[in-house]
Amino acid sequence: MSHFVLADCNNFFVSCEKLFNPKLEGRPVVVLSSNDGCVVSRSQEAKRIGIKMGQPYFQIKDLCSLSKVAVFSSNYRLYGDLSERMMNVLSSASPDMEVYSVDEAFLNFSDSLESEVVFSNCVELRARVKKWVGLPISLGVAPTKTLAKIAGDVAKRSAVGVFNLSLPVVQKEVLQAVPVHEVWGVGSKLSEMLRGMGIRTAWDFREADLIRIRKKMGVMGERIVLELRGVSCLGLEEPQPKKSIICSRSFGQVISKKEEVAEALSTFASAACETLREQGSYTCAMSVWLEAVLDAKLGTRRHYSRLHAFAFPTSDTPQIITAAKSILSNLFIPTEQYKKCGIVLLDLISEDLVVPDLFLGGVDPKRKAAMKTLDAVNEQFGKKSLFFGAMGTDAKWKTRSDKGSQYNTVEWDALPIVKA
């Protein structure tokens, strides 16, 4: 029997903020989305006073003031760095690992190990992550990925932080208490259909007739039932190159100057190209889109977009920025008030599949070397150590982040100074 383990960091964004600010311990804390729009992470204390996930900040602003809630803007650079450190520690426990999200990963332990041994290894792993990274994690152990998801939720409420859902008698007790909509892969729409079939809990779903489930939900539903029965149908997935790369942001304020929109598009193009080269791909086409505000009170918007096909596949940032600005010249309307823009790199192909053109030639080795050097410098000395002038130096359009923590573990100068 395989041993799947789901490692999940508790309240990840909030835990990252607490790591550098011990005064937050025991206090309600929330982290807001881009432009300080809505709640994307909450501490247990914030959950207890009624703050909900995804709730707009303006609705809870008075509650935060009365309850002395610590409110932070998202600091994705910090979260990304701590996520990478956590994943490195987790990978040291098992070579078979699937990074599921920024704060979750599936591990697979050898079926030769006893369930008790896997449990003790998980307890040690949890302590190691806490000591080496400083983040609290929960680990759910089970024979399938679907059961490991449920075990992970139980582990969050456990004092040990690790829960083993391998024994059948334990599975029955836990699954009978789990609503069917909380089963991984079900969701709200499918749960309505299942409730109409008399299936209300995960245990009901587990015991349902396979033929009936397959008729209603297809192969996907059948796999979920088998996973709940302890039959592994979902293995660890290898990371796949993205088929398209999207980079967009809402502006911190409405803008109407073409130069400012151009700077934003150039910044997004540069970020998308970094991801493109990181996965060893080239793009054959690009889409640029703008979003203008029609009526701020009603929230109505107007969208503009245009597609551009490259004559030859490219991963060259200056070339893509030039193309994006050219598209902008055709899309931009001076009388509009713009709130958002974005870029999408399409028709991605592997670098190995780029074939030289009879008339256009192949990839310019000098420009390829320049991009490689750019990426190496920014990797070593921090993002935007080298950047293109088209990106500007005073981004007035930048996403609003009025409550930023300013913690940073990537740049040496940003590390806290301790005096003893």
CORQUI-V895801 format. One line per field, one symbol per residue. ss: DSSP state (@ for helix, = for strand, . for the rest). phi: phi as a letter, one per 30 degrees, with the letter a starting at -180 (. if undefined). psi: psi as a letter, one per 20 degrees, with the letter a starting at -180 (. if undefined). Layout:
ss = ???
phi = ???
psi = ???
//
This chain:
ss = ..=======..@@@@@@@@..@@@....====.@@@.=====.@@@@@.......=@@@@@@@@@@...====..@@@@@@@@@@@@@@@@.....=====..======.....@@@@@@@@@@@@@@@@@@....======..@@@@@@@@@@@@.....===...@@@@@@@@...=@@@....@@@@@@@@@@....=@@@@@...@@@@@@@@@@@@@@@@@@@................===========..@@@@@@@@@@@@@@@@@@@@@..===============....===============..@@@@@@@@@@@@@@@......=============@@@...=...=...@@@@@@@@@@@@@@@@@.......@@@....................@@@......
phi = .dbcbccbddheddddddecbedddicdbbccdeihdbdcabdeddddcjdcdidedddcedddddchddcbddbddddddddddddddddddadcbbddadbbaccbceddddedddddddddddddddddcjcdbcbccadbddddddddddddccddibbccddeddedddddccdddddejcidddddddddciccbddeddddddddddddbidedddddddddjcdcbcdcddceddabcbaadddbdbbcddddddddddddddddddeddcicbccabccbbbcddbdddidbbcbaacbcddbebbdeedddedddddeedcdbeddcccaaabbcchdbdedcdcececdicdddddddddddeddddddcjdidbbceddibbdddeedbdcddidacccedcddcccb
psi = pqoppoppppmggghghhhjnhiipiqppqpqaqklgrpiqqrhhhhhjjpqpjpqhhhjghghghjlpppqqpmhgghgghgggghhghhihphoqoohahjqqpqoqpiiqqhhggghhhghgghgghghhjqpqqppprirhghhgghhhhhhjqhhjppokhphhhgggghiioqhiippifrgghhgghhhjjohrhggghiqpgggghhhiahghhhgghghijooiorppqpqqqiqppoqqqqhqpqjphhghggghhghggghhggghhjkrqqirqppqqoqpgohgijqqpqpqqqppqhpqqjoghghgggghgghhhhpohiqophqrrqpprlpqqhhjopqqhhibbpohghghghggghgghhgjqqkhprqhiirinnhiqppmikqhjqpjgpgiiqqppp.
//
